[in-house]
Amino acid sequence: MPDTTGCTPDWHLEHSRPALFLDYFNPRTFFSSQVNRLATRFRDIQALCDEGENPPDLTRLRNELAFHLIKMSRWWGFDFCPRGVTNVRNPLFMTYVKTHIENSIEDESLFDLLTVQRHMHAGDAGHILVLGHEGGADPTLSVLFGIDGQRGFRFAIGSSGLAPLWNGQTYPDFASAWLAARAVHALIADSHANVQEYEIAHQEHIWARAWHRRHFHRHITRPAMDMYVQAKEQLGACQSEFGRQEFETIVNKAAFHITWSAFHRNMTIADMIAESNMGETELRQANIIKRRARTYITTCVDPIQRPEMDILLDRVISYLPRRCA
């Protein structure tokens, strides 16, 4: 991949601000799409900054993106090593983050909570930083979200004019807290079907968290086809709309990983299926995998990187008919 994608500093200043593509309070927004775009924009802007003089606003944008990579890693619970994901040494990357938070009280407060906790009661589960709120169909009720001193996500159901009552349960990522809050909200509204839907979705999200955590892992010992089969099995077991949406993307990413491996190993997708002993019709499965990989590129790869990925996928052959001896 070239050092930059060809986007100019002015283009990035107009199109790469985090608020344009990050939606923290809506877990239904594709996780992969957000973090892939965030990482790609940071890398591209970093390459521009390394090339020479650029507008100060571009440096500030790079620093802001660095902070959001840290924030998103905590929000969704994925493993994040700056050098591994951005090719920037960890200490240098953290200087970008610290430079950004010097000019943002809100971001500095969150960063402090996630690190040294100078501004709060360190380790106190009763000391909660409010992140934001979400309204619902009932205008008299709102849901507050926060992170406590033990760095767990929390929610509170608030009524108009009354102090919020924080739920005692903590959650490892925002989506888990959001789903739990939705279930409680549905219980208050006496909507038993929705309660069951969100409780099932919460369980299925626990399965998905393991996949999200490994999103940026490069050295995975398990064969790509094995991971695809496991993801498909979990997708088949999903009963909630939220769970199916999460696992559709996970399966598509696994399919993309298969095509990536096939390209770099100079194999057809059918060869990889045969190698894994899946026991399914190679031609049909190869076409499905390639179609899923294409969907992943369309929905989850940063638009500025899609042309390169489309070319890669076009060069991967699904199936070559075997000639008779």
Order of alpha helices (4+ residues) and beta strands (2+ residues): alpha-alpha-alpha-alpha-alpha-alpha-beta-beta-beta-beta-alpha-alpha-alpha-alpha-alpha-alpha-alpha
